[in-house]
Amino acid sequence: MLALMFAAVAAGLSPPVVPGDRIAWLGGTLVEQEIRSGDWEFEIARAFPGGKIIIRNLGWSGDTLLGEARAGFGSPTEGFKALVSQTMAMKPTVIWLQYGTNEAFAESLDIKEFRSRYERLLDALSPSKARFVLVIPPPVESRPSPLPDPGAVNGRLARIADEIRSLAASKGCSVVSLEKLWEGSPAGQTTNGLQMTPGGYRSTAAAFTKALGLASTTPTPLELANDGKETIDKFLPSPGNPRLVRTTGLGQGSHELLIDGEAVASADAAAWKEGVMVSKGAPWAQAASLREKIVAKNMQFFHRWRPQNETYLFGFRKHEQGNNAREIPQFDPFIEKAEAEIDRLSVPASVRYQIRKVSS
């Protein structure tokens, strides 16, 4: 967190996220579908243990700066009004705007018009008094034939990225660039160059947190004194990511590591001296619970703000079932309870590490 704050101060800008923030996250499919994995949001939660950060994912497939995809049965103008009203209703302290991907598919991209539309949206959202964070979208991932070469689209995305930086500088907004989102991950994180695979958000989580400027949350090697004392880590591990555990002074034979009484790894004395990779036990179980709670909260919020039968509840057929609209706010206490649990789970619990000899 300190590294993030220092970088922001050095640039004279507010950081993308600070403890206590209420984030409204706008954008297209890449934003919207993150609710199913929760991996990017998980990384934010574990980077700020007990930080009481609330994330309202308002992503919408096909979204643009005009909000046309949000229009429903209305006109494109209604879509823009919906985009603004949906965001303002969240009472955000910071708004992340992740636009440019869909606009880049227009072969006749007018970069001046793109900027004008962006400025119009920022002006419409300015009464919120929220900080603006302009997120530069990632390039389209290159995928095998028959999918087309993304070179032309990525060329337009590069122009869009430059324009976003220029706009941010003129408005005093922070910028988060996802231009290197695919670096460090194996190929094939998307199904078609745009939509993530089920594991794509997890594979790119490290690049995402780096783009946000978050301080490293990679667990350091644990030098185990084998005194049975409880240990509290600074951050939770990421699910599936191992941690190196070392200890010395063991006699010959096989020894197993217990975390809160659960045997999680076994090796001989020489291996423990060099270090053994551990990826299960209480800390990882807590991390998995945190991620699961984030996904559950996201789905509850999704049904809160985008109920499946919206036309019957609030639209032109509300005369048929509009009386059920009163049930939609009943999601709120469940969402608030889940967010309190997310905040609790983001704080690493104390755990007891012990080494026990199992054979000579």
Secondary structure, DSSP 8 states (H G I E B T S, - for coil): -HHHHHHHHHHTS--S--TT-EEEEEESHHHHTHHHH-HHHHHHHHHSTT---EEEE---TT--TT-GGGGTTS-HHHHHHHHHHHHHHT--SEEEEE--TTGGG-TT--HHHHHHHHHHHHHHHGGG--EEEEEE--------TTS---HHHHHHHHHHHHHHHHHHHHHT-EEEE-TTTTTTS-S-SBSSSSSB-TTHHHHTHHHHHHHHT--------EE---S--EE--SS---TT--EEEE-----SSEEEEEETTEEEEEEEHHHHHH-EEE--SHHHHHHHHHHHHHHHHHHHHHHHHS-TTHHHHTSTTHHHHGGGGGGGGGGHHHHHHHHHHHHHHTS---EEEEEEEEE-
